[in-house]
Amino acid sequence: MARKGSSIRLSSSRISSLLLSMFATFASFYVAGRLWQESQTRVHLIKELDRVTGQGKSAISVDDTLKIIACREQKKTLAGLEMELSAARQEGFVSKSPKLTDGTETKKRPLVVIGIMTSLGNKKKRDAVRQAWMGTGASLKKLESEKGVIARFVIGRSANKGDSMDKSIDTENSQTDDFIILDNVVEAPEEASKKVKLFFSYAADRWDAQFYAKAIDNIYVNIDALGSTLAAHLENPRAYIGCMKSGEVFSEPNHKWYEPEWWKFGDKKAYFRHAYGEMYVITHALARFVSINRDILHSYAHDDVSTGSWFVGLDVKHVDEGKFCCSAWSSEAICAGV
């Protein structure tokens, strides 16, 4: 019995030794494999760095190499995010901006920026607008602070830059401080579309307003009616609001409303739906879209047609609002001729 017990213990001891040896062998293989893999990775990284830098020998450590590669990966990720952001901007999507604070009081976001298209010789019309509804000095500031309405005359430069007409505008602006002067626009009928486009671009870049409006200098604007109408569209991020029409395209060169690119509008020669040019409004997202794409947006002979064309291929809500038809005045109308 003693011999049998001794034999069992010896057998058990041999099995344990065998298992231990096997475990040690497998562990050795595993460690050796990992070390080989790490060395191969390091060799690959060094070769890759040599290939990129053009050096025969690595001038920096492997740890630094790993940091460089990590930075490159982050750069690729950042580039991808920038492309996505650019695509979102192309679609006119922007984040909603909170109220601005200057450390002492909260400033409300402006409701609308009104760009009043004017010409070099129209000082009497501008004075009439200031007296009728826009105001000057303290009353203009009050319109901004209490109503959230920013109104500015929009004008280009004389074909002879720096002449007496340009100097006259500069003098007037120094007295009233109510102009947006577009140095890259020549005051001429053929640049009307460019003028409107650059106004929207400038205004969207300078003021974070809910809406942006184009108007002309011979209409009266009912500020209260404008505010209540726009308030109904605050939840629509891409609204194009105005007195909508779809008029005839004239191909005769001597006609007042001649369209040089008439052939683009098909056999029926009819314009697409667009807002009548005396006054219309677009939302912040659409103004940002115009600003971002200003260099590639096409312009037609008439600015209201051009504006309508910029939104044809977008998911835009066209709002046909009769209050923007300025031909007749009523208590509910937003604008009327003066």
C-alpha positions in Angstrom: 0.0 0.0 0.0 2.9 2.3 0.8 4.5 1.7 -2.6 1.1 2.3 -4.3 0.6 5.7 -2.6 4.2 6.7 -3.4 3.6 5.8 -7.1 0.5 8.0 -7.2 2.3 11.0 -5.7 5.2 10.6 -8.2 2.7 10.4 -11.1 0.9 13.5 -9.9 4.2 15.4 -9.5 5.2 14.5 -13.0 1.9 15.7 -14.5 2.2 19.0 -12.6 5.7 19.5 -13.9 4.6 18.7 -17.4 1.7 21.3 -17.2 4.0 23.9 -15.8 6.5 23.3 -18.6 3.8 23.6 -21.2 2.5 26.8 -19.6 6.0 28.3 -19.5 6.6 27.3 -23.1 3.3 29.0 -24.3 4.1 32.1 -22.2 7.5 32.3 -23.8 6.0 32.0 -27.3 3.4 34.7 -26.4 6.0 37.1 -25.1 8.3 36.5 -28.0 5.5 37.0 -30.4 4.5 40.3 -28.9 8.1 41.5 -28.8 8.5 40.6 -32.5 5.2 42.4 -33.4 6.3 45.5 -31.5 9.7 45.5 -33.2 8.1 45.1 -36.6 5.7 48.0 -35.9 8.6 50.2 -34.8 10.6 49.2 -38.0 7.5 50.0 -40.1 7.1 53.4 -38.4 10.7 54.3 -38.9 10.7 53.3 -42.5 7.5 55.3 -43.1 9.0 58.3 -41.4 12.1 58.0 -43.6 10.0 57.8 -46.7 8.1 60.9 -45.8 11.0 63.0 -44.6 13.4 61.7 -47.3 16.1 60.9 -44.7 18.2 57.8 -44.7 18.1 57.6 -40.9 15.5 58.5 -38.4 16.3 61.8 -36.7 13.7 61.5 -34.0 12.7 58.8 -31.5 9.9 56.3 -32.1 7.8 57.9 -29.4 8.0 61.2 -31.3 7.1 59.3 -34.5 4.0 57.9 -32.9 3.1 61.5 -31.8 3.5 62.8 -35.3 1.3 60.0 -36.7 -1.3 60.7 -34.0 -1.3 64.4 -35.0 -1.7 63.5 -38.6 -4.7 61.3 -37.8 -6.2 64.2 -35.8 -5.6 66.5 -38.7 -7.5 64.2 -41.0 -10.4 64.1 -38.6 -10.4 67.9 -38.3 -10.3 68.2 -42.1 -13.3 65.8 -42.3 -15.2 67.9 -39.8 -14.4 71.1 -41.7 -15.7 69.6 -44.9 -19.0 68.6 -43.1 -19.3 72.1 -41.7 -18.7 73.6 -45.1 -21.4 71.4 -46.6 -23.8 72.5 -43.9 -23.0 76.1 -44.6 -23.6 75.5 -48.3 -27.1 74.3 -47.4 -27.7 77.5 -45.4 -27.8 75.7 -42.0 -26.6 77.8 -39.0 -26.8 77.3 -35.3 -29.2 79.5 -33.4 -27.3 82.3 -31.6 -28.2 83.1 -28.0 -28.7 86.6 -26.7 -25.6 88.7 -26.6 -24.2 90.1 -23.4 -21.8 92.9 -22.9 -21.2 92.2 -19.2 -23.7 94.8 -18.0 -27.0 94.1 -19.7 -28.5 91.6 -22.1 -28.9 92.6 -25.7 -31.8 91.2 -27.7 -31.2 89.8 -31.1 -32.3 92.3 -33.8 -35.5 91.4 -35.5 -34.7 92.7 -39.0 -32.0 94.6 -40.9 -33.6 96.8 -43.6 -31.4 97.8 -46.5 -32.9 100.7 -48.4 -31.5 100.9 -51.9 -30.7 104.4 -52.9 -28.7 106.3 -55.6 -26.2 109.1 -55.7 -28.6 111.8 -56.6 -31.4 110.8 -54.2 -30.8 112.9 -51.1 -34.3 114.4 -51.2 -35.8 110.9 -51.1 -33.5 109.9 -48.3 -34.5 112.9 -46.3 -38.2 112.1 -46.9 -37.6 108.5 -45.6 -35.8 109.8 -42.5 -38.6 112.2 -41.8 -41.4 109.7 -42.5 -40.4 106.5 -40.7 -36.7 105.8 -40.3 -35.6 108.7 -38.1 -32.1 110.0 -37.4 -29.7 110.2 -34.5 -31.5 109.3 -31.2 -34.7 108.2 -32.9 -32.8 105.8 -35.2 -31.1 104.3 -32.2 -34.4 104.0 -30.4 -35.8 102.1 -33.4 -33.0 99.6 -33.0 -33.1 99.3 -29.3 -36.9 99.2 -28.8 -38.2 97.7 -32.0 -35.2 95.6 -33.0 -35.2 97.2 -36.5 -31.9 98.3 -38.0 -32.4 100.5 -41.1 -29.6 101.7 -43.4 -29.3 103.2 -46.8 -27.4 101.1 -49.2 -25.3 102.7 -51.9 -22.4 102.0 -54.2 -19.7 104.3 -55.6 -19.6 106.6 -58.6 -18.1 105.3 -61.8 -15.5 108.0 -61.3 -14.5 107.0 -57.7 -13.6 109.8 -55.5 -15.5 112.5 -57.5 -17.9 115.1 -56.0 -20.8 112.7 -55.8 -18.8 110.2 -53.7 -17.6 113.0 -51.5 -21.2 114.2 -51.1 -22.2 110.7 -49.9 -19.3 110.6 -47.5 -20.2 114.0 -46.1 -23.9 113.0 -45.7 -22.9 109.8 -43.9 -20.6 111.6 -41.5 -23.6 113.6 -40.5 -26.2 110.9 -40.3 -24.2 107.6 -39.9 -27.0 105.6 -41.6 -25.3 104.3 -44.7 -23.9 101.0 -45.9 -21.4 102.0 -48.6 -20.4 99.2 -50.9 -17.1 100.2 -52.4 -17.1 97.2 -54.9 -20.4 98.3 -56.5 -20.7 101.0 -59.2 -24.0 102.9 -59.0 -25.6 101.8 -62.2 -28.8 99.9 -63.2 -26.8 96.9 -64.4 -25.2 96.4 -61.0 -28.5 96.4 -59.1 -28.5 92.7 -58.5 -24.9 92.7 -57.3 -25.8 95.6 -55.0 -28.6 93.6 -53.3 -26.4 90.5 -53.1 -23.6 92.3 -51.4 -26.0 94.0 -49.0 -27.4 90.7 -47.8 -23.8 89.4 -47.5 -22.6 92.5 -45.6 -25.6 92.6 -43.3 -25.5 88.9 -42.5 -21.8 89.1 -41.6 -22.3 92.2 -39.4 -25.6 91.7 -37.7 -27.1 88.4 -36.3 -30.7 89.3 -37.0 -33.7 87.1 -37.5 -34.5 88.6 -40.9 -33.0 90.8 -43.6 -35.2 93.1 -45.8 -34.5 94.8 -49.1 -36.5 98.0 -49.7 -36.3 101.1 -52.0 -36.0 104.8 -51.1 -39.5 105.9 -52.3 -41.7 103.8 -50.1 -43.0 104.3 -46.5 -42.5 101.3 -44.2 -45.0 100.6 -41.4 -42.7 99.3 -38.7 -45.4 97.9 -36.4 -47.1 96.0 -39.2 -43.7 94.7 -40.4 -42.8 93.5 -36.9 -46.1 91.7 -36.3 -45.9 90.0 -39.7 -42.4 88.8 -39.3 -43.2 87.5 -35.8 -45.5 84.9 -37.4 -42.5 83.4 -39.3 -39.9 83.2 -36.5 -40.1 79.4 -36.4 -39.5 79.0 -40.2 -35.7 79.0 -40.7 -35.8 79.4 -44.5 -38.6 81.8 -45.4 -38.7 84.1 -48.4 -41.5 86.7 -47.8 -42.9 89.2 -50.2 -45.5 90.1 -52.8 -45.0 87.1 -55.1 -45.4 87.3 -58.8 -44.3 85.4 -62.0 -44.2 87.9 -64.8 -43.4 87.9 -68.5 -39.9 87.7 -69.7 -39.2 90.4 -72.4 -36.8 89.6 -75.1 -37.0 92.9 -77.0 -33.8 95.0 -76.4 -35.7 98.3 -76.4 -38.2 97.2 -73.8 -37.9 98.8 -70.3 -37.8 95.4 -68.6 -35.6 93.7 -71.2 -34.0 90.4 -70.0 -30.7 89.6 -71.9 -30.9 86.0 -70.8 -34.5 85.6 -71.9 -33.7 82.3 -73.6 -33.1 80.6 -70.2 -36.7 80.8 -69.3 -38.2 78.5 -71.8 -40.6 78.9 -74.7 -43.3 80.5 -72.6 -41.0 83.2 -71.5 -42.2 83.4 -67.9 -40.2 84.1 -64.8 -40.2 81.7 -61.9 -42.0 82.8 -58.7 -40.2 85.6 -57.0 -41.0 88.6 -54.7 -41.7 92.0 -56.2 -38.7 94.3 -55.9 -40.0 97.2 -53.8 -39.7 95.3 -50.5 -39.1 91.6 -49.6 -37.6 89.7 -46.6 -35.4 86.6 -46.2 -34.5 84.8 -43.0 -31.1 84.6 -41.4 -30.2 81.2 -42.9 -31.0 82.4 -46.4 -28.9 85.6 -45.9 -26.0 83.4 -44.7 -26.5 81.2 -47.8 -26.1 84.3 -50.0 -23.1 85.5 -48.1 -21.3 82.2 -48.3 -22.1 81.7 -52.0 -21.8 85.3 -53.2 -19.1 84.6 -55.7 -21.0 81.9 -57.6 -24.6 83.1 -57.4 -25.8 84.3 -60.9 -27.3 87.7 -61.4 -30.0 88.5 -64.0 -31.0 92.0 -65.3 -33.4 92.7 -62.4 -32.5 92.3 -58.8 -35.9 90.8 -57.7 -35.5 88.1 -60.3 -31.9 87.4 -59.3 -32.9 87.0 -55.6 -35.7 84.6 -56.5 -33.3 82.6 -58.7 -30.9 82.0 -55.7 -33.6 80.1 -53.8 -35.1 78.1 -56.6 -33.1 74.9 -55.9 -33.3 75.2 -52.1 -35.9 74.0 -49.5 -37.3 77.4 -49.1 -40.8 78.4 -48.0 -42.2 81.1 -50.4 -44.6 83.3 -48.5 -46.9 85.3 -50.7 -47.7 88.2 -48.3 -50.1 90.8 -49.7 -49.0 93.3 -47.1 -45.7 93.7 -49.0 -47.6 94.8 -52.2 -46.7 98.5 -51.9 -49.0 99.9 -54.6 -51.8 100.9 -52.2 -51.7 102.0 -48.5 -53.9 100.6 -45.7 -53.5 100.4 -42.0 -52.4 96.8 -42.3 -50.0 97.3 -45.2 -46.3 97.1 -44.5 -45.2 99.5 -47.3 -46.6 102.1 -49.6 -45.2 104.5 -52.2 -44.4 108.1 -51.0 
